[in-house]
Amino acid sequence: MTKLLEWLFGVSVLGAVWALVTFDLFDLKLPQTYRDVAWPMPLYLLVSFGCYSLATVGYRVATFNDCEEAAKELQEQIKEAQEDLRKKGLKM
C-alpha cells in the first residue's frame, strides 16, 4: 500500500468516525457534549497538523548541516569551468 493510500484510508476512517459522532447516524444516544466537542474537531486537527508541520520545518532548518567540503569542491569546479570557457573564447 502506498503512502497516499495509507493517508487516504486514515483520513476516511477519521471522517467516518467524526460523522458518526457528530450526526449520531447509528442512534448511539451520545451526550450533547460529545457532539459539541466533535463538531469543530476537523478544524482543531487541521490547526494541529499545521503547527506540527511548521515546528518540523523550523527544527530541520535550525539543525541543517553545512557541507563545507562540498561547497569548496563546488567552488573549485566553478573556477575550472570559468577557465575552460575563457580558453574557448567566452568573455566574462
PDB file of N, CA, C and O in Angstrom:
ATOM      1  N   MET A   1       0.853  -1.171   0.000  1.00  0.00           N
ATOM      2  CA  MET A   1       0.000   0.000   0.000  1.00  0.00           C
ATOM      3  C   MET A   1       0.902   1.239   0.000  1.00  0.00           C
ATOM      4  O   MET A   1       1.843   1.329   0.788  1.00  0.00           O
ATOM      5  N   THR A   2       0.609   2.176  -0.876  1.00  0.00           N
ATOM      6  CA  THR A   2       1.421   3.381  -0.959  1.00  0.00           C
ATOM      7  C   THR A   2       1.073   4.333   0.184  1.00  0.00           C
ATOM      8  O   THR A   2       0.039   4.194   0.836  1.00  0.00           O
ATOM      9  N   LYS A   3       1.951   5.291   0.407  1.00  0.00           N
ATOM     10  CA  LYS A   3       1.710   6.272   1.475  1.00  0.00           C
ATOM     11  C   LYS A   3       0.422   7.047   1.234  1.00  0.00           C
ATOM     12  O   LYS A   3      -0.316   7.344   2.173  1.00  0.00           O
ATOM     13  N   LEU A   4       0.154   7.373  -0.032  1.00  0.00           N
ATOM     14  CA  LEU A   4      -1.068   8.106  -0.350  1.00  0.00           C
ATOM     15  C   LEU A   4      -2.292   7.316   0.083  1.00  0.00           C
ATOM     16  O   LEU A   4      -3.211   7.863   0.693  1.00  0.00           O
ATOM     17  N   LEU A   5      -2.300   6.025  -0.237  1.00  0.00           N
ATOM     18  CA  LEU A   5      -3.444   5.203   0.146  1.00  0.00           C
ATOM     19  C   LEU A   5      -3.558   5.054   1.664  1.00  0.00           C
ATOM     20  O   LEU A   5      -4.661   5.010   2.208  1.00  0.00           O
ATOM     21  N   GLU A   6      -2.413   4.976   2.341  1.00  0.00           N
ATOM     22  CA  GLU A   6      -2.445   4.901   3.802  1.00  0.00           C
ATOM     23  C   GLU A   6      -3.063   6.163   4.391  1.00  0.00           C
ATOM     24  O   GLU A   6      -3.906   6.094   5.286  1.00  0.00           O
ATOM     25  N   TRP A   7      -2.636   7.316   3.882  1.00  0.00           N
ATOM     26  CA  TRP A   7      -3.179   8.581   4.388  1.00  0.00           C
ATOM     27  C   TRP A   7      -4.665   8.708   4.053  1.00  0.00           C
ATOM     28  O   TRP A   7      -5.455   9.125   4.899  1.00  0.00           O
ATOM     29  N   LEU A   8      -5.045   8.356   2.844  1.00  0.00           N
ATOM     30  CA  LEU A   8      -6.459   8.445   2.468  1.00  0.00           C
ATOM     31  C   LEU A   8      -7.309   7.512   3.321  1.00  0.00           C
ATOM     32  O   LEU A   8      -8.417   7.873   3.718  1.00  0.00           O
ATOM     33  N   PHE A   9      -6.803   6.323   3.604  1.00  0.00           N
ATOM     34  CA  PHE A   9      -7.531   5.389   4.452  1.00  0.00           C
ATOM     35  C   PHE A   9      -7.695   5.951   5.858  1.00  0.00           C
ATOM     36  O   PHE A   9      -8.781   5.886   6.434  1.00  0.00           O
ATOM     37  N   GLY A  10      -6.615   6.504   6.412  1.00  0.00           N
ATOM     38  CA  GLY A  10      -6.682   7.090   7.752  1.00  0.00           C
ATOM     39  C   GLY A  10      -7.645   8.257   7.832  1.00  0.00           C
ATOM     40  O   GLY A  10      -8.422   8.369   8.780  1.00  0.00           O
ATOM     41  N   VAL A  11      -7.592   9.127   6.833  1.00  0.00           N
ATOM     42  CA  VAL A  11      -8.497  10.280   6.808  1.00  0.00           C
ATOM     43  C   VAL A  11      -9.946   9.814   6.640  1.00  0.00           C
ATOM     44  O   VAL A  11     -10.858  10.387   7.236  1.00  0.00           O
ATOM     45  N   SER A  12     -10.151   8.786   5.838  1.00  0.00           N
ATOM     46  CA  SER A  12     -11.505   8.254   5.642  1.00  0.00           C
ATOM     47  C   SER A  12     -12.061   7.665   6.935  1.00  0.00           C
ATOM     48  O   SER A  12     -13.226   7.879   7.269  1.00  0.00           O
ATOM     49  N   VAL A  13     -11.233   6.929   7.654  1.00  0.00           N
ATOM     50  CA  VAL A  13     -11.683   6.346   8.922  1.00  0.00           C
ATOM     51  C   VAL A  13     -12.014   7.454   9.922  1.00  0.00           C
ATOM     52  O   VAL A  13     -13.053   7.413  10.581  1.00  0.00           O
ATOM     53  N   LEU A  14     -11.124   8.444  10.030  1.00  0.00           N
ATOM     54  CA  LEU A  14     -11.393   9.558  10.945  1.00  0.00           C
ATOM     55  C   LEU A  14     -12.648  10.322  10.534  1.00  0.00           C
ATOM     56  O   LEU A  14     -13.442  10.721  11.386  1.00  0.00           O
ATOM     57  N   GLY A  15     -12.829  10.525   9.234  1.00  0.00           N
ATOM     58  CA  GLY A  15     -14.034  11.215   8.761  1.00  0.00           C
ATOM     59  C   GLY A  15     -15.298  10.431   9.061  1.00  0.00           C
ATOM     60  O   GLY A  15     -16.324  11.014   9.412  1.00  0.00           O
ATOM     61  N   ALA A  16     -15.232   9.120   8.925  1.00  0.00           N
ATOM     62  CA  ALA A  16     -16.404   8.296   9.218  1.00  0.00           C
ATOM     63  C   ALA A  16     -16.737   8.332  10.708  1.00  0.00           C
ATOM     64  O   ALA A  16     -17.905   8.446  11.082  1.00  0.00           O
ATOM     65  N   VAL A  17     -15.724   8.236  11.550  1.00  0.00           N
ATOM     66  CA  VAL A  17     -15.967   8.305  12.998  1.00  0.00           C
ATOM     67  C   VAL A  17     -16.513   9.671  13.374  1.00  0.00           C
ATOM     68  O   VAL A  17     -17.427   9.776  14.192  1.00  0.00           O
ATOM     69  N   TRP A  18     -15.951  10.723  12.773  1.00  0.00           N
ATOM     70  CA  TRP A  18     -16.439  12.080  13.059  1.00  0.00           C
ATOM     71  C   TRP A  18     -17.902  12.221  12.651  1.00  0.00           C
ATOM     72  O   TRP A  18     -18.702  12.785  13.398  1.00  0.00           O
ATOM     73  N   ALA A  19     -18.254  11.714  11.476  1.00  0.00           N
ATOM     74  CA  ALA A  19     -19.642  11.807  11.009  1.00  0.00           C
ATOM     75  C   ALA A  19     -20.573  11.008  11.914  1.00  0.00           C
ATOM     76  O   ALA A  19     -21.682  11.457  12.206  1.00  0.00           O
ATOM     77  N   LEU A  20     -20.141   9.837  12.358  1.00  0.00           N
ATOM     78  CA  LEU A  20     -20.976   9.029  13.246  1.00  0.00           C
ATOM     79  C   LEU A  20     -21.243   9.742  14.565  1.00  0.00           C
ATOM     80  O   LEU A  20     -22.369   9.743  15.062  1.00  0.00           O
ATOM     81  N   VAL A  21     -20.203  10.348  15.128  1.00  0.00           N
ATOM     82  CA  VAL A  21     -20.372  11.024  16.415  1.00  0.00           C
ATOM     83  C   VAL A  21     -21.135  12.329  16.240  1.00  0.00           C
ATOM     84  O   VAL A  21     -22.017  12.642  17.040  1.00  0.00           O
ATOM     85  N   THR A  22     -20.809  13.086  15.213  1.00  0.00           N
ATOM     86  CA  THR A  22     -21.413  14.410  15.039  1.00  0.00           C
ATOM     87  C   THR A  22     -22.898  14.320  14.677  1.00  0.00           C
ATOM     88  O   THR A  22     -23.729  15.021  15.254  1.00  0.00           O
ATOM     89  N   PHE A  23     -23.214  13.467  13.737  1.00  0.00           N
ATOM     90  CA  PHE A  23     -24.598  13.391  13.257  1.00  0.00           C
ATOM     91  C   PHE A  23     -25.386  12.264  13.896  1.00  0.00           C
ATOM     92  O   PHE A  23     -26.560  12.074  13.578  1.00  0.00           O
ATOM     93  N   ASP A  24     -24.760  11.511  14.793  1.00  0.00           N
ATOM     94  CA  ASP A  24     -25.407  10.414  15.518  1.00  0.00           C
ATOM     95  C   ASP A  24     -26.159   9.497  14.551  1.00  0.00           C
ATOM     96  O   ASP A  24     -27.355   9.254  14.708  1.00  0.00           O
ATOM     97  N   LEU A  25     -25.430   8.993  13.546  1.00  0.00           N
ATOM     98  CA  LEU A  25     -26.035   8.218  12.471  1.00  0.00           C
ATOM     99  C   LEU A  25     -26.562   6.864  12.922  1.00  0.00           C
ATOM    100  O   LEU A  25     -27.539   6.374  12.356  1.00  0.00           O
ATOM    101  N   PHE A  26     -25.947   6.247  13.921  1.00  0.00           N
ATOM    102  CA  PHE A  26     -26.401   4.934  14.395  1.00  0.00           C
ATOM    103  C   PHE A  26     -27.277   5.047  15.630  1.00  0.00           C
ATOM    104  O   PHE A  26     -27.542   4.047  16.297  1.00  0.00           O
ATOM    105  N   ASP A  27     -27.725   6.247  15.938  1.00  0.00           N
ATOM    106  CA  ASP A  27     -28.583   6.491  17.101  1.00  0.00           C
ATOM    107  C   ASP A  27     -27.950   5.921  18.365  1.00  0.00           C
ATOM    108  O   ASP A  27     -28.561   5.133  19.087  1.00  0.00           O
ATOM    109  N   LEU A  28     -26.704   6.342  18.616  1.00  0.00           N
ATOM    110  CA  LEU A  28     -25.955   5.845  19.761  1.00  0.00           C
ATOM    111  C   LEU A  28     -26.352   6.521  21.067  1.00  0.00           C
ATOM    112  O   LEU A  28     -25.921   6.103  22.141  1.00  0.00           O
ATOM    113  N   LYS A  29     -27.157   7.546  20.979  1.00  0.00           N
ATOM    114  CA  LYS A  29     -27.612   8.308  22.143  1.00  0.00           C
ATOM    115  C   LYS A  29     -26.425   8.854  22.952  1.00  0.00           C
ATOM    116  O   LYS A  29     -26.363   8.727  24.175  1.00  0.00           O
ATOM    117  N   LEU A  30     -25.498   9.460  22.223  1.00  0.00           N
ATOM    118  CA  LEU A  30     -24.351  10.089  22.865  1.00  0.00           C
ATOM    119  C   LEU A  30     -24.783  11.408  23.494  1.00  0.00           C
ATOM    120  O   LEU A  30     -25.691  12.070  22.990  1.00  0.00           O
ATOM    121  N   PRO A  31     -24.140  11.791  24.586  1.00  0.00           N
ATOM    122  CA  PRO A  31     -24.474  13.085  25.203  1.00  0.00           C
ATOM    123  C   PRO A  31     -24.201  14.242  24.237  1.00  0.00           C
ATOM    124  O   PRO A  31     -23.363  14.134  23.342  1.00  0.00           O
ATOM    125  N   GLN A  32     -24.908  15.326  24.431  1.00  0.00           N
ATOM    126  CA  GLN A  32     -24.771  16.500  23.573  1.00  0.00           C
ATOM    127  C   GLN A  32     -23.358  17.073  23.638  1.00  0.00           C
ATOM    128  O   GLN A  32     -22.876  17.637  22.656  1.00  0.00           O
ATOM    129  N   THR A  33     -22.691  16.936  24.782  1.00  0.00           N
ATOM    130  CA  THR A  33     -21.335  17.478  24.899  1.00  0.00           C
ATOM    131  C   THR A  33     -20.381  16.773  23.942  1.00  0.00           C
ATOM    132  O   THR A  33     -19.456  17.401  23.426  1.00  0.00           O
ATOM    133  N   TYR A  34     -20.589  15.475  23.695  1.00  0.00           N
ATOM    134  CA  TYR A  34     -19.743  14.766  22.736  1.00  0.00           C
ATOM    135  C   TYR A  34     -19.901  15.363  21.347  1.00  0.00           C
ATOM    136  O   TYR A  34     -18.920  15.566  20.631  1.00  0.00           O
ATOM    137  N   ARG A  35     -21.141  15.641  20.975  1.00  0.00           N
ATOM    138  CA  ARG A  35     -21.374  16.227  19.644  1.00  0.00           C
ATOM    139  C   ARG A  35     -20.834  17.647  19.574  1.00  0.00           C
ATOM    140  O   ARG A  35     -20.333  18.073  18.533  1.00  0.00           O
ATOM    141  N   ASP A  36     -20.935  18.377  20.672  1.00  0.00           N
ATOM    142  CA  ASP A  36     -20.403  19.743  20.695  1.00  0.00           C
ATOM    143  C   ASP A  36     -18.882  19.758  20.556  1.00  0.00           C
ATOM    144  O   ASP A  36     -18.322  20.667  19.943  1.00  0.00           O
ATOM    145  N   VAL A  37     -18.221  18.760  21.120  1.00  0.00           N
ATOM    146  CA  VAL A  37     -16.766  18.674  21.013  1.00  0.00           C
ATOM    147  C   VAL A  37     -16.370  18.152  19.632  1.00  0.00           C
ATOM    148  O   VAL A  37     -15.370  18.597  19.067  1.00  0.00           O
ATOM    149  N   ALA A  38     -17.137  17.221  19.087  1.00  0.00           N
ATOM    150  CA  ALA A  38     -16.777  16.594  17.814  1.00  0.00           C
ATOM    151  C   ALA A  38     -16.994  17.529  16.624  1.00  0.00           C
ATOM    152  O   ALA A  38     -16.296  17.412  15.618  1.00  0.00           O
ATOM    153  N   TRP A  39     -17.927  18.431  16.721  1.00  0.00           N
ATOM    154  CA  TRP A  39     -18.256  19.284  15.578  1.00  0.00           C
ATOM    155  C   TRP A  39     -17.056  20.078  15.056  1.00  0.00           C
ATOM    156  O   TRP A  39     -16.815  20.039  13.849  1.00  0.00           O
ATOM    157  N   PRO A  40     -16.279  20.804  15.896  1.00  0.00           N
ATOM    158  CA  PRO A  40     -15.126  21.558  15.361  1.00  0.00           C
ATOM    159  C   PRO A  40     -13.839  20.732  15.279  1.00  0.00           C
ATOM    160  O   PRO A  40     -12.784  21.283  14.963  1.00  0.00           O
ATOM    161  N   MET A  41     -13.897  19.437  15.553  1.00  0.00           N
ATOM    162  CA  MET A  41     -12.685  18.609  15.590  1.00  0.00           C
ATOM    163  C   MET A  41     -11.856  18.658  14.296  1.00  0.00           C
ATOM    164  O   MET A  41     -10.630  18.717  14.389  1.00  0.00           O
ATOM    165  N   PRO A  42     -12.454  18.637  13.097  1.00  0.00           N
ATOM    166  CA  PRO A  42     -11.607  18.733  11.892  1.00  0.00           C
ATOM    167  C   PRO A  42     -10.767  20.014  11.847  1.00  0.00           C
ATOM    168  O   PRO A  42      -9.620  19.995  11.400  1.00  0.00           O
ATOM    169  N   LEU A  43     -11.338  21.110  12.306  1.00  0.00           N
ATOM    170  CA  LEU A  43     -10.579  22.364  12.336  1.00  0.00           C
ATOM    171  C   LEU A  43      -9.436  22.274  13.338  1.00  0.00           C
ATOM    172  O   LEU A  43      -8.324  22.721  13.054  1.00  0.00           O
ATOM    173  N   TYR A  44      -9.702  21.698  14.511  1.00  0.00           N
ATOM    174  CA  TYR A  44      -8.642  21.522  15.502  1.00  0.00           C
ATOM    175  C   TYR A  44      -7.519  20.645  14.957  1.00  0.00           C
ATOM    176  O   TYR A  44      -6.341  20.946  15.151  1.00  0.00           O
ATOM    177  N   LEU A  45      -7.882  19.570  14.280  1.00  0.00           N
ATOM    178  CA  LEU A  45      -6.875  18.679  13.709  1.00  0.00           C
ATOM    179  C   LEU A  45      -6.070  19.378  12.619  1.00  0.00           C
ATOM    180  O   LEU A  45      -4.858  19.181  12.523  1.00  0.00           O
ATOM    181  N   LEU A  46      -6.722  20.183  11.807  1.00  0.00           N
ATOM    182  CA  LEU A  46      -6.025  20.912  10.752  1.00  0.00           C
ATOM    183  C   LEU A  46      -5.039  21.918  11.338  1.00  0.00           C
ATOM    184  O   LEU A  46      -3.913  22.033  10.854  1.00  0.00           O
ATOM    185  N   VAL A  47      -5.447  22.642  12.368  1.00  0.00           N
ATOM    186  CA  VAL A  47      -4.560  23.608  13.022  1.00  0.00           C
ATOM    187  C   VAL A  47      -3.398  22.884  13.695  1.00  0.00           C
ATOM    188  O   VAL A  47      -2.259  23.344  13.628  1.00  0.00           O
ATOM    189  N   SER A  48      -3.677  21.759  14.339  1.00  0.00           N
ATOM    190  CA  SER A  48      -2.618  20.982  14.987  1.00  0.00           C
ATOM    191  C   SER A  48      -1.613  20.467  13.965  1.00  0.00           C
ATOM    192  O   SER A  48      -0.406  20.513  14.204  1.00  0.00           O
ATOM    193  N   PHE A  49      -2.101  19.978  12.833  1.00  0.00           N
ATOM    194  CA  PHE A  49      -1.211  19.497  11.780  1.00  0.00           C
ATOM    195  C   PHE A  49      -0.354  20.638  11.239  1.00  0.00           C
ATOM    196  O   PHE A  49       0.831  20.445  10.969  1.00  0.00           O
ATOM    197  N   GLY A  50      -0.935  21.816  11.080  1.00  0.00           N
ATOM    198  CA  GLY A  50      -0.179  22.981  10.616  1.00  0.00           C
ATOM    199  C   GLY A  50       0.907  23.371  11.600  1.00  0.00           C
ATOM    200  O   GLY A  50       2.026  23.685  11.195  1.00  0.00           O
ATOM    201  N   CYS A  51       0.592  23.355  12.884  1.00  0.00           N
ATOM    202  CA  CYS A  51       1.598  23.686  13.900  1.00  0.00           C
ATOM    203  C   CYS A  51       2.716  22.657  13.918  1.00  0.00           C
ATOM    204  O   CYS A  51       3.891  23.009  14.029  1.00  0.00           O
ATOM    205  N   TYR A  52       2.349  21.386  13.808  1.00  0.00           N
ATOM    206  CA  TYR A  52       3.362  20.330  13.775  1.00  0.00           C
ATOM    207  C   TYR A  52       4.261  20.488  12.547  1.00  0.00           C
ATOM    208  O   TYR A  52       5.480  20.351  12.647  1.00  0.00           O
ATOM    209  N   SER A  53       3.666  20.773  11.403  1.00  0.00           N
ATOM    210  CA  SER A  53       4.447  20.937  10.177  1.00  0.00           C
ATOM    211  C   SER A  53       5.393  22.123  10.287  1.00  0.00           C
ATOM    212  O   SER A  53       6.555  22.029   9.893  1.00  0.00           O
ATOM    213  N   LEU A  54       4.910  23.225  10.814  1.00  0.00           N
ATOM    214  CA  LEU A  54       5.738  24.411  10.989  1.00  0.00           C
ATOM    215  C   LEU A  54       6.892  24.141  11.951  1.00  0.00           C
ATOM    216  O   LEU A  54       8.021  24.564  11.703  1.00  0.00           O
ATOM    217  N   ALA A  55       6.612  23.444  13.039  1.00  0.00           N
ATOM    218  CA  ALA A  55       7.667  23.118  14.001  1.00  0.00           C
ATOM    219  C   ALA A  55       8.696  22.177  13.385  1.00  0.00           C
ATOM    220  O   ALA A  55       9.894  22.327  13.625  1.00  0.00           O
ATOM    221  N   THR A  56       8.244  21.220  12.601  1.00  0.00           N
ATOM    222  CA  THR A  56       9.167  20.280  11.962  1.00  0.00           C
ATOM    223  C   THR A  56      10.073  20.991  10.969  1.00  0.00           C
ATOM    224  O   THR A  56      11.283  20.764  10.960  1.00  0.00           O
ATOM    225  N   VAL A  57       9.504  21.840  10.143  1.00  0.00           N
ATOM    226  CA  VAL A  57      10.309  22.585   9.172  1.00  0.00           C
ATOM    227  C   VAL A  57      11.288  23.503   9.895  1.00  0.00           C
ATOM    228  O   VAL A  57      12.454  23.588   9.508  1.00  0.00           O
ATOM    229  N   GLY A  58      10.836  24.185  10.929  1.00  0.00           N
ATOM    230  CA  GLY A  58      11.726  25.056  11.699  1.00  0.00           C
ATOM    231  C   GLY A  58      12.874  24.304  12.335  1.00  0.00           C
ATOM    232  O   GLY A  58      14.011  24.776  12.331  1.00  0.00           O
ATOM    233  N   TYR A  59      12.580  23.130  12.884  1.00  0.00           N
ATOM    234  CA  TYR A  59      13.635  22.317  13.501  1.00  0.00           C
ATOM    235  C   TYR A  59      14.640  21.851  12.458  1.00  0.00           C
ATOM    236  O   TYR A  59      15.848  21.894  12.688  1.00  0.00           O
ATOM    237  N   ARG A  60      14.139  21.408  11.314  1.00  0.00           N
ATOM    238  CA  ARG A  60      15.040  20.918  10.266  1.00  0.00           C
ATOM    239  C   ARG A  60      15.914  22.042   9.718  1.00  0.00           C
ATOM    240  O   ARG A  60      17.082  21.820   9.400  1.00  0.00           O
ATOM    241  N   VAL A  61      15.354  23.249   9.607  1.00  0.00           N
ATOM    242  CA  VAL A  61      16.155  24.391   9.135  1.00  0.00           C
ATOM    243  C   VAL A  61      17.204  24.760  10.184  1.00  0.00           C
ATOM    244  O   VAL A  61      18.341  25.087   9.843  1.00  0.00           O
ATOM    245  N   ALA A  62      16.821  24.708  11.449  1.00  0.00           N
ATOM    246  CA  ALA A  62      17.748  25.084  12.517  1.00  0.00           C
ATOM    247  C   ALA A  62      18.890  24.089  12.658  1.00  0.00           C
ATOM    248  O   ALA A  62      19.993  24.474  13.046  1.00  0.00           O
ATOM    249  N   THR A  63      18.652  22.828  12.354  1.00  0.00           N
ATOM    250  CA  THR A  63      19.689  21.810  12.522  1.00  0.00           C
ATOM    251  C   THR A  63      20.286  21.368  11.196  1.00  0.00           C
ATOM    252  O   THR A  63      20.907  20.308  11.116  1.00  0.00           O
ATOM    253  N   PHE A  64      20.102  22.177  10.151  1.00  0.00           N
ATOM    254  CA  PHE A  64      20.633  21.837   8.835  1.00  0.00           C
ATOM    255  C   PHE A  64      22.149  21.840   8.886  1.00  0.00           C
ATOM    256  O   PHE A  64      22.749  22.793   9.384  1.00  0.00           O
ATOM    257  N   ASN A  65      22.774  20.796   8.380  1.00  0.00           N
ATOM    258  CA  ASN A  65      24.233  20.685   8.400  1.00  0.00           C
ATOM    259  C   ASN A  65      24.839  21.431   7.218  1.00  0.00           C
ATOM    260  O   ASN A  65      24.376  21.324   6.082  1.00  0.00           O
ATOM    261  N   ASP A  66      25.895  22.192   7.521  1.00  0.00           N
ATOM    262  CA  ASP A  66      26.646  22.843   6.446  1.00  0.00           C
ATOM    263  C   ASP A  66      27.616  21.825   5.863  1.00  0.00           C
ATOM    264  O   ASP A  66      28.239  21.052   6.592  1.00  0.00           O
ATOM    265  N   CYS A  67      27.731  21.835   4.565  1.00  0.00           N
ATOM    266  CA  CYS A  67      28.640  20.915   3.872  1.00  0.00           C
ATOM    267  C   CYS A  67      29.798  21.748   3.327  1.00  0.00           C
ATOM    268  O   CYS A  67      29.815  22.110   2.150  1.00  0.00           O
ATOM    269  N   GLU A  68      30.755  22.043   4.187  1.00  0.00           N
ATOM    270  CA  GLU A  68      31.862  22.912   3.798  1.00  0.00           C
ATOM    271  C   GLU A  68      32.728  22.267   2.730  1.00  0.00           C
ATOM    272  O   GLU A  68      33.195  22.951   1.818  1.00  0.00           O
ATOM    273  N   GLU A  69      32.950  20.962   2.827  1.00  0.00           N
ATOM    274  CA  GLU A  69      33.769  20.286   1.827  1.00  0.00           C
ATOM    275  C   GLU A  69      33.097  20.340   0.458  1.00  0.00           C
ATOM    276  O   GLU A  69      33.749  20.594  -0.555  1.00  0.00           O
ATOM    277  N   ALA A  70      31.809  20.102   0.438  1.00  0.00           N
ATOM    278  CA  ALA A  70      31.076  20.144  -0.824  1.00  0.00           C
ATOM    279  C   ALA A  70      31.065  21.556  -1.398  1.00  0.00           C
ATOM    280  O   ALA A  70      31.143  21.732  -2.614  1.00  0.00           O
ATOM    281  N   ALA A  71      30.970  22.561  -0.533  1.00  0.00           N
ATOM    282  CA  ALA A  71      30.987  23.947  -1.005  1.00  0.00           C
ATOM    283  C   ALA A  71      32.337  24.295  -1.635  1.00  0.00           C
ATOM    284  O   ALA A  71      32.388  24.959  -2.670  1.00  0.00           O
ATOM    285  N   LYS A  72      33.421  23.849  -1.012  1.00  0.00           N
ATOM    286  CA  LYS A  72      34.755  24.104  -1.573  1.00  0.00           C
ATOM    287  C   LYS A  72      34.921  23.388  -2.914  1.00  0.00           C
ATOM    288  O   LYS A  72      35.459  23.949  -3.869  1.00  0.00           O
ATOM    289  N   GLU A  73      34.451  22.144  -2.967  1.00  0.00           N
ATOM    290  CA  GLU A  73      34.541  21.382  -4.221  1.00  0.00           C
ATOM    291  C   GLU A  73      33.749  22.060  -5.332  1.00  0.00           C
ATOM    292  O   GLU A  73      34.201  22.130  -6.475  1.00  0.00           O
ATOM    293  N   LEU A  74      32.569  22.558  -4.990  1.00  0.00           N
ATOM    294  CA  LEU A  74      31.743  23.242  -5.978  1.00  0.00           C
ATOM    295  C   LEU A  74      32.411  24.519  -6.458  1.00  0.00           C
ATOM    296  O   LEU A  74      32.368  24.820  -7.651  1.00  0.00           O
ATOM    297  N   GLN A  75      33.025  25.275  -5.563  1.00  0.00           N
ATOM    298  CA  GLN A  75      33.736  26.498  -5.952  1.00  0.00           C
ATOM    299  C   GLN A  75      34.896  26.171  -6.887  1.00  0.00           C
ATOM    300  O   GLN A  75      35.141  26.896  -7.851  1.00  0.00           O
ATOM    301  N   GLU A  76      35.608  25.085  -6.606  1.00  0.00           N
ATOM    302  CA  GLU A  76      36.704  24.682  -7.485  1.00  0.00           C
ATOM    303  C   GLU A  76      36.184  24.303  -8.871  1.00  0.00           C
ATOM    304  O   GLU A  76      36.793  24.655  -9.881  1.00  0.00           O
ATOM    305  N   GLN A  77      35.086  23.605  -8.920  1.00  0.00           N
ATOM    306  CA  GLN A  77      34.501  23.218 -10.201  1.00  0.00           C
ATOM    307  C   GLN A  77      34.038  24.443 -10.986  1.00  0.00           C
ATOM    308  O   GLN A  77      34.154  24.478 -12.211  1.00  0.00           O
ATOM    309  N   ILE A  78      33.520  25.439 -10.288  1.00  0.00           N
ATOM    310  CA  ILE A  78      33.092  26.670 -10.954  1.00  0.00           C
ATOM    311  C   ILE A  78      34.302  27.386 -11.551  1.00  0.00           C
ATOM    312  O   ILE A  78      34.244  27.874 -12.679  1.00  0.00           O
ATOM    313  N   LYS A  79      35.393  27.448 -10.793  1.00  0.00           N
ATOM    314  CA  LYS A  79      36.607  28.091 -11.307  1.00  0.00           C
ATOM    315  C   LYS A  79      37.151  27.342 -12.518  1.00  0.00           C
ATOM    316  O   LYS A  79      37.569  27.960 -13.497  1.00  0.00           O
ATOM    317  N   GLU A  80      37.147  26.009 -12.454  1.00  0.00           N
ATOM    318  CA  GLU A  80      37.604  25.211 -13.588  1.00  0.00           C
ATOM    319  C   GLU A  80      36.738  25.461 -14.816  1.00  0.00           C
ATOM    320  O   GLU A  80      37.253  25.581 -15.928  1.00  0.00           O
ATOM    321  N   ALA A  81      35.439  25.538 -14.622  1.00  0.00           N
ATOM    322  CA  ALA A  81      34.530  25.776 -15.747  1.00  0.00           C
ATOM    323  C   ALA A  81      34.751  27.163 -16.333  1.00  0.00           C
ATOM    324  O   ALA A  81      34.718  27.331 -17.552  1.00  0.00           O
ATOM    325  N   GLN A  82      34.977  28.167 -15.473  1.00  0.00           N
ATOM    326  CA  GLN A  82      35.237  29.515 -15.969  1.00  0.00           C
ATOM    327  C   GLN A  82      36.528  29.566 -16.778  1.00  0.00           C
ATOM    328  O   GLN A  82      36.582  30.202 -17.830  1.00  0.00           O
ATOM    329  N   GLU A  83      37.568  28.893 -16.283  1.00  0.00           N
ATOM    330  CA  GLU A  83      38.843  28.865 -17.017  1.00  0.00           C
ATOM    331  C   GLU A  83      38.676  28.162 -18.363  1.00  0.00           C
ATOM    332  O   GLU A  83      39.217  28.609 -19.374  1.00  0.00           O
ATOM    333  N   ASP A  84      37.937  27.078 -18.373  1.00  0.00           N
ATOM    334  CA  ASP A  84      37.694  26.343 -19.612  1.00  0.00           C
ATOM    335  C   ASP A  84      36.938  27.206 -20.614  1.00  0.00           C
ATOM    336  O   ASP A  84      37.246  27.199 -21.806  1.00  0.00           O
ATOM    337  N   LEU A  85      35.949  27.947 -20.129  1.00  0.00           N
ATOM    338  CA  LEU A  85      35.181  28.809 -21.035  1.00  0.00           C
ATOM    339  C   LEU A  85      36.029  29.983 -21.535  1.00  0.00           C
ATOM    340  O   LEU A  85      35.864  30.418 -22.674  1.00  0.00           O
ATOM    341  N   ARG A  86      36.935  30.500 -20.697  1.00  0.00           N
ATOM    342  CA  ARG A  86      37.830  31.574 -21.148  1.00  0.00           C
ATOM    343  C   ARG A  86      38.754  31.078 -22.248  1.00  0.00           C
ATOM    344  O   ARG A  86      39.021  31.792 -23.215  1.00  0.00           O
ATOM    345  N   LYS A  87      39.241  29.846 -22.096  1.00  0.00           N
ATOM    346  CA  LYS A  87      40.133  29.259 -23.118  1.00  0.00           C
ATOM    347  C   LYS A  87      39.387  29.092 -24.445  1.00  0.00           C
ATOM    348  O   LYS A  87      39.987  29.168 -25.517  1.00  0.00           O
ATOM    349  N   LYS A  88      38.080  28.865 -24.360  1.00  0.00           N
ATOM    350  CA  LYS A  88      37.280  28.677 -25.573  1.00  0.00           C
ATOM    351  C   LYS A  88      36.823  30.009 -26.161  1.00  0.00           C
ATOM    352  O   LYS A  88      36.157  30.024 -27.196  1.00  0.00           O
ATOM    353  N   GLY A  89      37.172  31.143 -25.512  1.00  0.00           N
ATOM    354  CA  GLY A  89      36.888  32.436 -26.083  1.00  0.00           C
ATOM    355  C   GLY A  89      35.687  33.160 -25.508  1.00  0.00           C
ATOM    356  O   GLY A  89      35.299  34.204 -26.031  1.00  0.00           O
ATOM    357  N   LEU A  90      35.094  32.647 -24.464  1.00  0.00           N
ATOM    358  CA  LEU A  90      33.941  33.318 -23.863  1.00  0.00           C
ATOM    359  C   LEU A  90      34.439  34.421 -22.945  1.00  0.00           C
ATOM    360  O   LEU A  90      35.316  34.187 -22.114  1.00  0.00           O
ATOM    361  N   LYS A  91      33.890  35.615 -23.084  1.00  0.00           N
ATOM    362  CA  LYS A  91      34.302  36.727 -22.238  1.00  0.00           C
ATOM    363  C   LYS A  91      33.328  36.844 -21.058  1.00  0.00           C
ATOM    364  O   LYS A  91      32.108  36.871 -21.224  1.00  0.00           O
ATOM    365  N   MET A  92      33.920  36.911 -19.866  1.00  0.00           N
ATOM    366  CA  MET A  92      33.079  37.050 -18.672  1.00  0.00           C
ATOM    367  C   MET A  92      33.444  38.315 -17.937  1.00  0.00           C
ATOM    368  O   MET A  92      32.852  38.620 -16.901  1.00  0.00           O
TER     369      MET A  92
END
